[in-house]
Amino acid sequence: MNTPPSQTPINSASYPTQFQQVILEKSQNFIDRPFIFTAISDFLHRHKRGYFTIVGVPGSGKSAILGKYVTQNSNVVYYNAQVEGKNRTSEFLTTVCTNLVETLYVTSLQDETSLHPIPDNATEGSWFLSLLLQKISDRLEPHQRLIIAIDALDAIDRTVQPPGTNLFYLPRYLPDGVYFILTRRPFKREKSGLLIEVPSQVLDLSEYPEQNREDVQAYIRQYLTPSPSRQAERGVESGDSSHIREEELIARLTTESENNFMYLHHILNAIAEGFYSEPYQFDRIPPGLVAYYQQHWQKIKGEGLSDVALKVLGVLTSGETAGMSAKAITQIIDEDEYDVAEILEHWLEFLQQGVGKETTYSLYHSHFRVWLGKKISNS
């Protein structure tokens, strides 16, 4: 794996307990995804500072990627906006600035007591974070880097910030040697919530289907064949027939997964726990995956769905597996195209987009589509 130089150690024990748990959980069964880490490394070597963003639909492995990156690079400060209570700007600035001061910079701050502890107004805009980053940058050696990794940027509560300000008050400018690595679900570029004037790159996981497929197969193989005893537990027979059966299972799971790691995680656990009495009953969704889908449903419906939104959802959850444009959906439900486009934009994080003459939309996973279709029909 290509990783950047790491000279400034970060002790993960200094993170809030919830962050330590997430890093451990997400990185525990991680399989190498070299094309992503190579892209990050290339960006760091090409630019003296900047923002690198990984974009992917739910379950595409973004959190695992970032969790593993943190464990393998000691110059990273980690923050997760999806952890309960951590999606507010004040929490982010307090946690990150405190971590920077106490872990990275405390020895250099002995003569700057005004920065330790952080001042009460440190969460009022980006001024203190920017000041701290500049002071750290001034003390970095030419080969050193400071990287701040933020997982689930889309989970931020934007209602607590003034309109037009950067998400989490992230700095518009960065000093040399300072980088942010972000993950988030799909979004419209023009509505990113970030105004930055430094080098930036977006890696959209949906643009790498073959690499994702290879990673999915590696993930399945790692899960199925760690040891003979665990193979037996998971119903994989010994001998030549076991190889045939395992290859059949890998092929079927690869197809069913649609390159979605969260789906695989729950299905493989369900297989191990004996949830399926017969092979390949993947139309039965295990409880863990139901709970995951339920979270999506709660976010999609919010405080309630309009009649137009319900009609759009009806089209998206129909038997059609191919994506449809906003115009095509409009013609089916006989509603205003602007209203349809606005609804689709609101649900963008749960949609796969196809690019052609017209942008097409479909729910990010067929099993979620089927589950959601049953959910709204029973509501």
MOKA-V459622 format. One line per field, one symbol per residue. ss: DSSP state (~ for helix, > for strand, _ for the rest). A space follows every 10 residues. Layout:
ss: ???
This chain:
ss: __________ _~~~__~~~~ ~~~~~~~___ ___~~~~~~~ ~~~~~~___> >>>>>_____ _~~~~~~~~~ ~~___>>>>> ________~~ ~~~~~~~~~~ ~~~~_~~~__ __~~~____~ ~~~___~~~~ ~~~~~~~~~_ _____>>>>> >_~~~__~~~ ______~~~_ _______>>> >>>>____~~ ~________> >>>>~~~_~~ ~~~~~~~~~~ ~~~~___~~~ ~~~______~ ~~~~~~~~~~ ~~~~~~~___ ~~~~~~~~~~ ~~________ ______~~~~ ~~~~~~~~~~ ~_____~~~~ ~~~~~~____ ___>>~~~~~ ~~~___~~~~ ~~~~~~_~~~ >>>>_____> >>>__~~~~~ ~~~~~~~__
